[in-house]
């Protein structure tokens, strides 16, 4: 059972690559050959370490887990009157063991990203990539859609300009601190993609947000806490997914017209956006897309680094995010003033 647990990992499914598709990427793949060859050496070393650690971890877990379960049982018995138990040795041990065994996977993934993604990003224009970077919180917080949090974690940060629109995006993990009598823990309140668009020359007249539908009580609370009014829309499918709030009803109707609704509905379905939210404010549009998918990752450690499908799959993910600029076609507020 433990062996299956160590082998389990939600991986990208590598698509088959046709000769035609490879031809389109031929120059980049040719230029990346040397880097991929060096990464293949790293991958083989890390794979050997991973395999060796996995062989050591399985018998260690088999021997020590029953002992720790027994110890946890007695700790629970001794602390029945306490609200917070110190038991949890089994989970701590298995969690630490899993982290130790899988460390080579993470090391390889980071090395792959640092070697490949900066060059891959440049295929789309003047883009930079930072494996540990983040979308600035001071730019996102005024949007009024960022959940309250105490810890901001991020990785895979891209920044640049695409078709005249400044764009920054990364994977983010927002966590809120929860305290009990003897413990402090952090609970994830949002995990997924943050995409910040800056129109630069345009500035919205008001502030409009779209949040995923949370029910009547949440609507009442939002209207009072955000100083925004409910914007009534005409599309029942869209209103079933999103609640819209604004301080400029006229602009909101221009922003969230039938075409915009159709595009956002398409994004919702494409990204499985159960907790998708968007905001139009100042000269910016912020989109938060909740997702369990781990973006911009190379294939698993068992697959050679020289396999081109990892690069093509990551390029596709970057391209899909940048296509948001084209699909949304955000309106010009100056036309409304005219």
Secondary structure, DSSP 8 states (H G I E B T S, - for coil): -HHHHHH-----------HHHHHHTHHHHHHTHHHHHHHHHHHHHHHHHHHHHHHHHHHHHHHHHHHHHHHHHHHHHHTTT-SS----HHHHHHHHHHHHHHHHHHHHHHHHHHHHHHHHHHTTSS-EEETT----HHHHGGGS-S---SEEEEEEEEEEEETTEEEEEEEEEEEEEEE-SS-EEEEEEEEEEEEEEE-SS---SS-EEEEE---HHHHHHHHHHTT-EE---S-HHHHHHEEEEES-HHHHHHHT-HHHHHHHHHHHHHTT-TT-EEEEETTEEEEEEE-----S----TTS-TT-THHHHHHHHHHHHHHHHHHHH----HHHHH-
